[in-house]
Amino acid sequence: TVFRDSVSVGAFDGSTGLTTIQAGGQTTVAPGSFTTTLGGAQFDGNVSLGVDTIITAAGAVTFTGTVQGNATGDFGLTVNTAGVTRFAGAVGGGGFALKSLTTDNQSGGGELTAIEADIILRDSATFNDLVELRGAGMRSLDTSASATYTFNNAVRSQVDNTTGLTVNTLGLKTFAGNVGGGGLRLASLETSGGGTTRFTTLGSSIITGGTQTYGDAVTFGGNVVGSYTLNASGIQFDSSIGAATTNDVVTVNFTNGVPTFGGAINAPFRLALINFPNTINLAANPNYNFGDTPVQFAGITGPGGGINFTISGTATKTFSGPLANILNFTSNGSGMTCIDTPTFSIGGSFTFADAVCIGGANVTSGNTVTLNYTTGASGASFGSSIESASGGARNLVLNSGTGLTSITGAIGTLANPLGTFTSDAAGTFTAGAGANTTGLFTQNETLATSLAGTFNVAGMTAAGTITMGGAVVINSGNTTVQWTNATTVVTNANNLTVNNTGTASFAGILLSLGTFTSDEGGTLTLVGANTTAGNLIIRDTTVNLSGNYGAGNSSITIARTSDSTL
């Protein structure tokens, strides 16, 4: 059947409202406008477009065969209906790709476009109504050039986890609705061919029963503030992932499936947050670099034999749940690692190159975070400071077994001090820049201990064999300060100042001391000091001295403004 002029065919079948065009081989549609006003239209043969064609119907429009252009050129097809638009055969195949394909959205009940075979286009496809993929296997949307594919509504499988979608084009692929929502997941989703895949509508979910593979750049947003959710058995990004514009404030949630990133995570623009709201299960040693995008993990589990976990980035990296089967944990970059879970345990060593914050929404003010790590030579290395998260001081406990604990930066900052700080009774300990705590500072390691910096603490206990790595100042108010190890304390000619109006005692001999100074008030107990480069200046109310003091021209000065008891 050949249509050469604009034809209104609805009146031909007033009883059913259905116009059926049947041909033994092929129907050639060439009126430019094909309208049925009472019902739908069904094309039972293969359809060849002779011109750009618009089909308008009040009911379903069905193509049971193929739909394509012809030898005279590639033409576009537009279908307008409040019913179902069904493509049961291939669209644009046989060497005659369509120029374009468009479906409208009249918000009709049950309105959708059903795709049961592959589609090849030259310029563009725009699906304004819901797209439903039917049949087992993959539906492929391809291009003979750089076509754009735009889904302005949801995309789903007719049967949950049965049909997958591949979109292969150098052009833009835009998803403006949910993918695989409503309990009708796609079997898988794959984009390829280069170009960009865009998810635009705020709050959208992209859900597949199988994998999601993005061979091109992926962007989220379009001048929006909010979140997107990806859920799959596995997610692979072969290129970059980022926000679409500088105005987007976008969170991407990975609720299932461990993503792999083959490109930048902040391109073209920075995401507000990458969030893993559920525990992720890792099978291999990951090495994530999130750039300047913050990231949050609810929990991480490795395989039974354990794996190493490495993360890098210049933004905040938050861990709000426990670790399991992780051997060595490394956090690199100039950002901050936040530990917001009561227990954070590994079987090997911790290495933090960035600052560490303790607590958050899960561990609130006054509560405790405990880090458990290895026995052996390696333990924990903190390359910068440790501080409480905003909202109040948190307590920190370090359990290192017999390993080394080395803290280069301050233990608690002036702006965000810790509550209490406690290290366990084994291993060695280094604090290179003092501490700021609102509660007791307790260092329990009995082996080699190195201290330096200013300790603004509400009481201090140090049990190690201490070597001063630099000048030490202890500001502790009316509390107790005690260095309990009777082994000689080597001070390397560094100065030691104790500002304490409570009780201060040093059980070991202060060997090679620079200058020792104590402030007024309180009680001081010393068992001996060798001041090779300075003097002892004591202002305490009560002074208990035993052992030998002085070396060379050093002196002992009792410098209180009133009498001291010696």
Phi, psi and omega in degrees: 000128181244127177252117184256347181229169176294127187232133171257114189248359185299326184289349182289339183222070183291339183286321182249344183070021182239129175255122181247122177256113184243137176214146181296327180239296190213142173256126176258118181257116182217040175266343188086328178217126183229115190232133169236123190264343183263327185207224185253190178219137179231126179253107186274346177253181173291144185245131176242126180271128178264341176213174171299130193233138174242123176249122180240128183218156176273343181232204185294145173241120188236132173245107183276340177250202179279159174231124183206171172282200176218188186295341182277348179156171176266132184234160182260154180233130174238131179240121178246115178200149174273001180256211182267130169259117188240126174249100182275339179245177181295146178247124178080017180273192177066020180085000181237080180295146171288150173291316183204163177217128182224134170239147183264180177224107179257010179059032177280150177295126181079008180289130178194167171249121181261124180246118184244001179210185186277160181230134174234125181233161178262316188250303187197156168227134177230113179255107181272343176256176180299139177253126179242122179269133186236150178091161179284158177091206185250141167257125184253125174252113191237184182212149171268357179213239181236055183295153172257140176242124182236122176251101183272006178220192183286159173233131182213167171268144178297321176242132185309130173059038183244319186245133177256166182230131171240127175242114187239105179197152173285348183275187183279136176244116186243126175246112184256009178218186178294147174243118179075026181272181177066025181077009180240072183293147166291152175293323177196167177221131179221132171240143183204182177093000184091199182074211184219140170256126183242133169249117193252323189279126182301136178085005182292150174243141177240105191235126175226147174287330177254220188269161168239127181231121181247108181275354181238180177293145182237131176233154178235139173103196185155068183064049182231164174232118181160206190226161174228153184231130175244135182219122183199172175284336176193147184227127182235127174249112180277342180232205187282164175219136182185183176282153184283326183222168177290342181272353182283134171241090197240131170256133175249119180261128173254098186274342175199147182092128182271119182280150167243141186242119180259359180217191182295149182256012181221033183238140002284341181224161189290135170282150178287326182193139164254124189236132172249090188285350177239159176300132178258146180252118183256139180255342183226177180281105181279153175221085185273139170232107184266008177057227181263021177263124175296152181220148180223133179243132176278343179168154182224131178233129175262177177290171186305324181282350179087151177220167173266143181239124180233132180224141180227160177157159180259002178252189182280135177243111188250133177242107186256011177213173187284165171256149175218135178059037173253127180276286180249138182240124182231129175239116182252168175108176184259011180275224180215140173256121180252128179251108186239054177213143185300326182230132182227102192234142175222169179262357181232236186241151171262137171228114179246109176279338182257177176292154181239130173248147185247127176094181183163219181292330182275316179253100187269179183308133178089352180260175195239140169249132179243126175256124177247128180217200204279166159266159181111188187293322180271146180215270179219134177237119177252110185278353180217204185279164170240132182214161174285149170294164179299151178105009176125161185285137174247155178268148180230132175238129176248119177247105188255002189061230177258016183277178180268135171244118182235123182237109184283320182267184181292145175268093192088138178253165178299322181285325183224073182291158169284164169284271172253156175232131181222129170247153189282183193268007180235168177083190179243161190216136176227127172237110191264353184218030174075197185205156173225108181227148174271351178234202187285136173260117184234118176247110189262350181299133182265354180270200185302132181226131178242129181234143174202155176102187181259128181250099174267095192224157175262064183105147184213133171232124177235122187254355186277171169281104198267134165242127179278118180277359180178183178300142179238129174238126179246114175251105191230004177062210182270070182225192180250130174242127180213127169257109197266348183282125184283352177291148181309134176265116182269122186251353174055040179062019176274155180275146177233121179239129180239111176255096187210126179261007175261240182239129177233130180220143181231109188281341180256159177289132178276095187268138179059039180288148169281256175246134175254129180227132172238151183271180182286146176092161176082188183237134180238133176235125177232148176251004178147147180208137177246104185262089184285338185232003183200197187236169171259120177242110189242129181237008184293158177290317180239129182235125177246113182241139170214161180088196185255147182223153172089153174198137180064233183262017181287162183220166173245125181239124171265108196243025176289153177286340173237176186296146171250153174265122184247000000 
